Amino acid sequence: MLERIRIVLIGTSHPGNIGGTARAMHNMGLEDLALVAPRCEPLTADTISRASGADHIVHGARTVETLEQAVADCTLVVGASARSRTLPWPMITPRELGDRLAEELAGPETRIALVFGREDSGLSNAELQRCHAHVHIPANPDFSSLNLATAVQVLAYECRLAWLAQQEAPAPDTEPAQPLASHEELEHYFAHLERTLIAIGFHDPAQPRQLMARLRRLTLRSRPERMELNILRGILSATEKQASGGTPVDRGEPDPPA
């Protein structure tokens, strides 16, 4: 279970925090680290020093330019957020996150990303809206700012507790669940949904009124299976066809399977 949990750091500005994160991960049995557009050189003497024996995680970390690249294959993306946003999103505690892991990672194709933002500004609203849920560490409200590696340590500890509990639990006698839609599949769906809503005159990009953000929240909260998402995209394709007078719309991509 632990090998399918990915830690994602966005815009990290200090190499020591990357090393400290690697150490926190290795302490708890996590190995998968992705760095999104780091604002520092990821591999330095300070990184290795702070990793304190976990530098193999830094050496094996994948560096990408966007959050979408880092979580494309993930079926659950959880963003660490210390403050409320204008559009409320599903919020969970670290313990609630741990309680969900066994079920979330029951399928062989499932993978979870825990996303952490910049040391000075955290995650942007756009980044948070690409997460299924937000996790908030209930620290002292008078001094709630946590070091990046410390925040990773808290969530990694809850992941390990969940893994240990799973080792002691009897194997569930249930039929395998249908695979959930991945982050990449969801992003293709949201792009398809937006252009269809524009085509039928329901959505005006010049006056968005948070429509797409609210539809993102609705869809991510429902956790659609891959087959369900394919059905929705089939409906969108049929809607586009009707909106264009019955002529199939060529978008340069194959229609989803029925």
Protein Blocks (a to p, Z undefined) as FASTA:
>chain_A
ZZmcccddehiabfklmmmmmmmmmmnopabdcdehiabdfbafklmmmnnopammmmmp
ccdfbfklmmmmpcbdcdddfbdcfbdcddddfklmmmmmmmmmmpmkbccddddddfkl
opafklmmmpfbdcdddddfklmcccfklmmmmmmmmmmmmmmmmmmpccdddddddddd
dfklmmmmmmmmmmmmmmnopacfklnnommmmmmmmmmmnopafklmmmmmmmmmmmmm
mmnoopacdehiacddZZ
